Amino acid sequence: MGSLLTISDLHFVKGLDPVADFMDGTKYTDIIEVGGEGIAFVIYKGVGTTGTSAITVEACDTVVPGASAAVPFFYKRIGETDAGWTAAAATGFTTTAGSSDMYVIAAPKDVFASTGYKYARLKAVEAVNDPVLGGILAIVYGLRYSPQPTSLID
């Protein structure tokens, strides 16, 4: 294989279903075990002119968290152009108002090690209340187990 990361090294998880006002109030994605090299979240904002949200990543102790802690992460905005990666503190960042934006948020496994927790979720707190159509996809990358072969003749 020509690359270090292949599609079989990714585990896709539904984070938050696409709906008309997907970041209304405070929203959390599903809680996902970070079993590989880290986790990424893809926020896809469709139509919405002025709504914004404050984004953080939380490490959780279980899938029904009794405890959680915000962790630092990296993100990039993909709008008309593909911006570079930005380091975000545990306090997070606020999305930009407007339509047709994507944000890729990556939290490597070492940020979770410092908390002692192995689960993660994305938290969005509405900063400017105006409906935005969108959804969130989660991707665990660099899986800890090799995928099963589809054939024994490889």
C-alpha positions in Angstrom: 0.0 0.0 0.0 1.2 3.4 -0.9 0.0 5.5 2.1 0.4 5.3 5.8 -3.4 5.5 6.4 -5.9 3.6 4.4 -9.7 3.5 4.5 -9.5 0.3 6.5 -7.7 2.3 9.2 -10.8 4.4 9.8 -13.9 3.7 11.8 -16.9 5.9 10.9 -19.5 6.7 13.6 -22.6 8.8 13.4 -22.0 11.7 15.7 -25.1 13.9 15.3 -27.8 13.4 12.7 -28.3 16.2 10.1 -31.3 18.4 11.0 -32.5 21.9 10.4 -31.2 23.4 13.6 -28.5 20.9 14.6 -26.7 23.1 17.1 -29.7 24.6 18.9 -28.8 25.2 22.6 -26.1 22.7 23.8 -25.6 19.6 21.8 -23.3 16.6 22.3 -22.3 13.9 19.8 -22.5 10.2 20.7 -19.8 9.2 23.1 -17.2 7.1 21.2 -14.3 5.0 22.4 -10.9 6.3 21.2 -9.3 3.0 20.5 -6.8 4.0 17.8 -4.4 6.9 17.2 -7.2 9.5 17.8 -10.6 10.7 16.9 -11.8 13.2 14.3 -15.1 15.0 14.0 -16.4 16.5 10.8 -19.0 19.2 11.2 -20.8 19.9 8.0 -22.8 23.2 8.1 -25.2 23.6 5.2 -27.6 26.5 5.1 -27.5 29.1 7.9 -26.5 32.7 7.7 -25.7 34.0 11.2 -25.8 31.0 13.6 -22.5 30.1 15.3 -21.5 27.6 18.0 -18.6 27.2 20.5 -16.9 23.9 19.9 -15.0 21.8 22.4 -13.9 18.1 22.6 -14.5 16.3 25.9 -12.8 13.2 27.2 -15.3 11.0 29.1 -14.8 8.2 31.6 -17.6 5.9 30.1 -20.2 5.9 27.4 -22.6 7.4 29.9 -20.2 9.9 31.4 -20.0 10.3 35.1 -17.0 12.5 34.5 -15.7 14.5 31.5 -12.9 16.9 30.9 -12.3 19.3 27.9 -9.1 18.5 26.0 -7.0 20.5 23.5 -7.4 19.6 19.8 -6.6 20.7 16.3 -9.1 22.0 13.7 -9.4 23.4 10.3 -12.2 25.2 8.4 -13.0 24.2 4.9 -15.1 26.9 3.2 -14.3 28.4 -0.1 -10.8 27.4 0.5 -9.1 24.8 2.7 -7.5 26.5 5.7 -4.5 25.1 7.5 -4.6 23.4 10.9 -5.1 25.5 14.0 -4.3 24.3 17.6 -7.2 24.9 19.9 -6.9 25.0 23.7 -9.3 22.9 25.8 -11.6 26.0 25.7 -12.2 25.4 22.0 -13.2 27.8 19.3 -16.3 29.4 17.8 -17.5 28.6 14.3 -17.8 31.3 11.6 -21.3 32.5 10.6 -22.3 31.5 7.1 -23.4 28.6 4.9 -21.6 25.7 3.3 -18.7 25.3 5.8 -17.0 22.2 7.1 -14.8 21.9 10.1 -12.4 18.9 10.7 -11.5 18.5 14.3 -8.8 16.1 15.4 -7.9 15.0 18.9 -4.9 12.6 19.0 -4.9 9.8 21.7 -2.3 11.5 23.8 -4.7 14.3 24.9 -7.0 11.6 26.3 -4.1 9.9 28.2 -3.6 12.9 30.4 -7.2 12.6 31.6 -7.2 8.9 32.1 -10.4 8.6 30.0 -10.7 6.6 26.8 -14.0 8.0 25.4 -14.7 11.2 23.6 -17.5 13.4 22.4 -17.8 16.8 20.7 -19.8 19.5 22.5 -21.4 22.5 20.7 -22.9 25.4 22.6 -24.9 27.8 20.4 -23.2 31.2 20.5 -25.5 33.1 18.1 -29.0 31.7 18.0 -30.0 31.3 14.3 -30.8 27.9 12.8 -28.1 26.1 10.8 -28.7 23.0 8.8 -26.0 20.3 9.4 -24.7 17.3 11.1 -21.6 15.7 12.6 -19.6 12.6 11.6 -17.0 11.0 13.9 -14.0 9.0 12.7 -11.7 7.0 14.9 -8.4 6.8 13.0 -5.4 4.5 13.2 -7.3 1.5 14.6 -5.7 -0.5 17.3 -6.6 -3.8 15.5 -5.8 -4.8 12.0 -8.9 -5.3 9.8 -9.8 -8.9 9.0 -8.6 -10.0 5.5 -11.3 -10.5 2.9 -9.3 -13.4 1.4 -6.7 -15.8 2.7 -4.9 -15.7 -0.6 -3.1 -12.3 -0.3 
